[in-house]
Amino acid sequence: MQWETVIGLEVHVQLATQSKIFSGASTAFGAEPNTQACAIDLGLPGVLPVLNEGAVAMAVQFGLAIDAHIPDTSLFERKNYFYPDLPKGYQTSQMAQPIVGKGEVEIVLDDDVRKRIRIHHAHLEEDAGKSLHEDFHGMSGIDLNRAGTPLLEIVSEPDMRSAKEAVAYIRAIHAIVTYLGISDGNMAEGSMRCDVNVSVRPKGQEAFGTRAEIKNVNSFRFVERAIEFEVERQIELIEDGGKVVQETRLYDPDQDETRSMRTKEEANDYRYFPCPDLLPVMLDSAYIEHQRATLPELPTEKRHRFENSLGLSTYDAGVLSATRPTAEYFEAVLAVCGDAKQAANWVQGELSGHLNRENIDISNSPVTPEQLGGLVSRVLDDTINGKAAKQVFAALWNNEGQSADEIIEARGLKQVTDTGAIEAMIDQVIADSPVQVAQYRDADPEKRGKMIGYFVGQVMKASRGTANPQQVNGLLKQKLDEA
Amino acid sequence: MHEMTLTELAKGLKAGDFSSRELTTSLLDRIERLDGELNTFITVTRDQALAAADAADQARARGDERPLAGLPLALKDIFCTRGVRTSCGSKMLDNFVSPYDATVVEKLEAAGMVSLGKTNMDEFAMGSSNENSFYGAVKNPWDKSAVPGGSSGGSAAAVAAGFTPAALGTDTGGSIRQPAAFCGVTGLKPTYGRVSRYGMIAYASSLDQGGPMARSAEDCAHLLGAIAGHDLRDSTSVARVVPDYLAELDTPLAGLKIGLPKEYFGDGLDPEVERAVREAIGVYESLGAKVCEVSLPHTHLAIPAYYVIAPAEASSNLSRYDGVRFGHRCNAPADLEDLYKRSRAEGFGDEVKRRILIGTHTLSEGFFDAYYRKAQQVRRLIRQDFLDAFDEVDVLMGPAAPTPAFDLGAKKDPVSMYLQDIYTIAINLAGIPGISVPAGFSGQGQRPIGLQILGQHFAEAQLLNVAHQFQQATDWHRRHPSLDQETI
C-alpha cells in the first residue's frame, strides 16, 4: 500500500526580551543555577505577574510577518499541573484567545517548489525551569533560571507531507524570527524547540490517521530523523495488523529512535482557566500599525528581490536570504563592490568555506563585509588576479592587514599587465625548460592545450602570482608556437 | 491609651503627651499580658516594633510631620513581611520567612507606622470563624465563648481587645466586614483594584482585597489613604487618583438616598440583628437621609457562585505549596509523588483541602462549563444588580452578618458556616466597596452587631463619610470590652 505522511508542528520560540515575560529577572543564557530567578519566578507566596510589553510586541511582529489576524483581545490562562521545575504549579499560557490568529508561511523545497503552510495560531507563554538529574545523589536539582522566559508557541496546521517539508518549515520559521530579531534562534541553547505531530494514512484517504506527538526535538537534523523513524514505525505497525495509539513520544538521538512517554489515558487534565492576576491584552489598530512599521524586509521578500532585481540564481538567492546575518553581510559587500554576482560568489565561496572550516558564525566573521567588498572591487577592476585575491583574503582572515588595498600594496600583489615584463619572464622560463619546450613542440596541436599549463604555472610562480593569467597564456602560446 | 483611636493617638504624639516608644511598649505589654487567652497574634515583633517606634520618635524630633508616623498597627499574617514569618495561618507556611515586603507593608512603613506583629487568621483566609487556624482559634474579646469571625478574626479581635488601634485585614467574601461586626470594630473592604495585592498571599485572586480595620471610620480613612493606589507590581490594581479620604468625612447627609435590599432582610436574619440595623437606619433618617427598599434579585446565587469561583482560583493559587522550594516538606519522601502527597496532606488543614478539591473538580474537563463558566455568568448578573440599584440610590445598607458572633465550635457543618457570608459575598463578586460599622449589641452575651454600608465602585470616600456621620451621632464604636478586670 502507498502511505502518505501527515505532519503538524508546534515550534516554541524563545523570545529575545531582556527580562522575563512576567518579572524583571534577566533571561541571559548560561548563568549559575538559580541566580536569575527572582521572587516572582520562584512563585513565592504573594507575588504577582506583570506582563512584559516587549514580548507582546514581538508576538505581534511575528503575527504580522506571517500575515496573521491579530485579535484585538487576547487572554492569559493557567495550565495547571505539578512538576518540580514548574514553580507555581501552573504555567501561564494562552489557550482560547491567543495573541496571533491564523496565518501562513511559504516554504521552499530542494527542487525550488514552493508550498504554503497554514499557521493555526501562535500564543505567548512562560517557560519552566530545568530539572538536573546528575550530581545529586538520589535527588534532583532544580534550576529556575529559565522559569518565566517568554516563549512564542507557533502551531501549524497538519499541512506537511514529508520530513523534508517539516525541516523546510522550521527553517522558514527560524528565518522569520531571526529576521525580526525576536529570537536568537539558537537551537543548541534551546531557543527553538519543536513538538512534532506525525501520522500516516493510505494515499488518497482523506481522514487523518492516529497521531503520535514527538516532544522537544531541538535540531533540524533530529526533526528529520525523528519523523523518518516515526513514519516507518507507524507504517510497519499498521501493516503488521497493529494500531497507532495516540501518545507522547520522545526522540532519542543516540539510539535514533522514538520511545513512548505517556499515552492519552495518562494525559493530564490541565484545568485551563483565565489567569485572574493578568488583565486581557487589548491591542488597538494604532498599536498594530506601529508594530507593522517596525518590520524589516522579511526572508521571502528578500529572496524574491535577490532573484528578480539582483539577477541571482534561485539557489543563490535562497542561500543568501536564509538568515538575516548572511543577508546583511551579502548586502554590505554588495554596497561596497556593486556587483551582486561577484559578491554572492565570494560570500558563498571563500568566506563561507573559511567560516565552516573554523565553525564561526557569519556575524562573528574576522573579515568584515567592508573588507571583503574592498577585495572584490580590486578583482573587478583587475588590480589583482583571482589567485592573489585568495592570498589577500587569507591575510584579511588572519588579521594581517586592515584592508585589501593595504595588503596588495605591502605584498606587491598588484597584477603585472606590462607586456614587456611578462615577456621577459616567459623568455626566462622557456630558456630554463628546454626538455619541456621540445616535448611541447613535438606534440599534436590538440595536446598542446593541456601541456601549456606547465609553462603558465612556471611564469605565475616567477611572478609570485601577480602576472595577469590571460596575458601570460596568450604570450606563451605565441612564443612557443613561433618556432 | 489602648482605647484611643488612631486620630487621638496621632494628636497625642504630636502634642508630646507620649512618645511612640511609650505607646508601643504599653501595647506590647498589654498583648503579652492578655493575648495568651485571646490568641489574636501569631507573631509579635517586639524588637522591630520598638526600633520602628524609636525611629519615628527621632524623626519627629527632627521635624517629621507625617501624620501616621509612630502609630502602631497589626498586620494580618497574610501580608508578606521581610525577615518575619508569614504563615497565612497554615502549617504549610509555619517555617516561611518572607524575603520581601508586600506593597501595603512598604507603604505603611514609608508612612512611619509601627507594626506590632502578625495577627491570627483562618488558614489561607478560608473561614468565617477563625477556627481554621493552625495556630488555634481566636476568642472574641467581648465574650470568650464566642468566635471573633473570620478570616481576619485576629485583626478584628486585636483592635477590639485594645492591643492595637488598627490592623490590616483582607476580604475575599466578607473576611474584613464579618469579623469587624462580630468584634465591634469598623472594617472597610475597598473596591477591587483600589489596594495592591502584591505580597498579599492569594486565596481567590479575583476577589481578594486588603483593607483597614480600626476603631472608627475616620481611622479607616487615614489608613486607606496610606495603602491605596496603583501598583505597577499588581496588574489588577487600578490607575486612579487616590482622593483625600478625610476631606469628605464631615459632609452632611441630608438628601442621601439609602437603599435597603429586601433580600438582606429575609429568612435567616436574626431578629436582634434586624432590630439593631433598623435602628441604625433610623439614625440616618434623623440625619436627613431618604430610605427606600431596593431589590438585588440574584442575591440567592451569590454563595453558590462564590463557592465555584473562589475554590477554583484557590486550587490553582495553592498549587505552589508543593514541598519543593519553601514551606512544609514531609520527612524522607520516597519519590516525587510521595513528596507532593504527604507534604500537602500534612501542611494543609481540612477546610483548605476541601476547597482545593472543590476547585479542582469544578475546573476539570467536562465540568468547566457547568460550573466555572456558569458562575462567571452569575457573577456578571450580580454585579449588574448592584449597578442597577445604584441608579436609584447612593448607598445600600443592611446587616454585615445574619447573626451576632456564634459560639466557638457551634458550626460543624461547612455549609452552615458558608451561609455566614450571605450578606458579604456578593460585594466581592461585584467588586464594590463595603464597610461594617458597630451598630449595637445582642441582648444575650453582649455580642456586637454590625451595620454594612455598600457603595459604588471607588466610592470609598462616600462610604467613609456615611459611616463617620453615623459615628458622630452614636457611640457604639466607642464601647470596649472589659478584659482587664477579668484577668486581674
HADDOCK unambig.tbl for C-alpha pairs under 7 A between the chains (distance, minus, plus):
assign (segid A and resid 43 and name CA) (segid B and resid 320 and name CA) 6.66 0.50 0.50
assign (segid A and resid 45 and name CA) (segid B and resid 201 and name CA) 5.39 0.50 0.50
assign (segid A and resid 46 and name CA) (segid B and resid 80 and name CA) 6.97 0.50 0.50
assign (segid A and resid 46 and name CA) (segid B and resid 198 and name CA) 5.96 0.50 0.50
assign (segid A and resid 46 and name CA) (segid B and resid 199 and name CA) 4.03 0.50 0.50
assign (segid A and resid 46 and name CA) (segid B and resid 200 and name CA) 4.76 0.50 0.50
assign (segid A and resid 46 and name CA) (segid B and resid 201 and name CA) 3.92 0.50 0.50
assign (segid A and resid 46 and name CA) (segid B and resid 202 and name CA) 5.89 0.50 0.50
assign (segid A and resid 47 and name CA) (segid B and resid 198 and name CA) 5.66 0.50 0.50
assign (segid A and resid 47 and name CA) (segid B and resid 199 and name CA) 5.48 0.50 0.50
assign (segid A and resid 48 and name CA) (segid B and resid 198 and name CA) 5.98 0.50 0.50
assign (segid A and resid 48 and name CA) (segid B and resid 233 and name CA) 6.71 0.50 0.50
assign (segid A and resid 48 and name CA) (segid B and resid 234 and name CA) 6.14 0.50 0.50
assign (segid A and resid 50 and name CA) (segid B and resid 233 and name CA) 6.26 0.50 0.50
assign (segid A and resid 50 and name CA) (segid B and resid 234 and name CA) 6.82 0.50 0.50
assign (segid A and resid 50 and name CA) (segid B and resid 235 and name CA) 5.98 0.50 0.50
assign (segid A and resid 80 and name CA) (segid B and resid 316 and name CA) 6.75 0.50 0.50
assign (segid A and resid 84 and name CA) (segid B and resid 324 and name CA) 6.57 0.50 0.50
assign (segid A and resid 87 and name CA) (segid B and resid 320 and name CA) 6.13 0.50 0.50
assign (segid A and resid 88 and name CA) (segid B and resid 319 and name CA) 6.21 0.50 0.50
assign (segid A and resid 88 and name CA) (segid B and resid 320 and name CA) 4.29 0.50 0.50
assign (segid A and resid 89 and name CA) (segid B and resid 319 and name CA) 4.76 0.50 0.50
assign (segid A and resid 89 and name CA) (segid B and resid 320 and name CA) 5.07 0.50 0.50
assign (segid A and resid 269 and name CA) (segid B and resid 364 and name CA) 6.72 0.50 0.50
assign (segid A and resid 269 and name CA) (segid B and resid 365 and name CA) 6.54 0.50 0.50
assign (segid A and resid 271 and name CA) (segid B and resid 363 and name CA) 5.16 0.50 0.50
assign (segid A and resid 271 and name CA) (segid B and resid 364 and name CA) 5.25 0.50 0.50
assign (segid A and resid 271 and name CA) (segid B and resid 365 and name CA) 6.57 0.50 0.50
assign (segid A and resid 276 and name CA) (segid B and resid 205 and name CA) 5.81 0.50 0.50
assign (segid A and resid 276 and name CA) (segid B and resid 206 and name CA) 5.45 0.50 0.50
assign (segid A and resid 277 and name CA) (segid B and resid 205 and name CA) 6.45 0.50 0.50
assign (segid A and resid 277 and name CA) (segid B and resid 235 and name CA) 6.75 0.50 0.50
assign (segid A and resid 277 and name CA) (segid B and resid 236 and name CA) 6.45 0.50 0.50
assign (segid A and resid 278 and name CA) (segid B and resid 235 and name CA) 5.99 0.50 0.50
assign (segid A and resid 278 and name CA) (segid B and resid 236 and name CA) 6.75 0.50 0.50
assign (segid A and resid 279 and name CA) (segid B and resid 235 and name CA) 6.71 0.50 0.50
assign (segid A and resid 279 and name CA) (segid B and resid 236 and name CA) 6.71 0.50 0.50
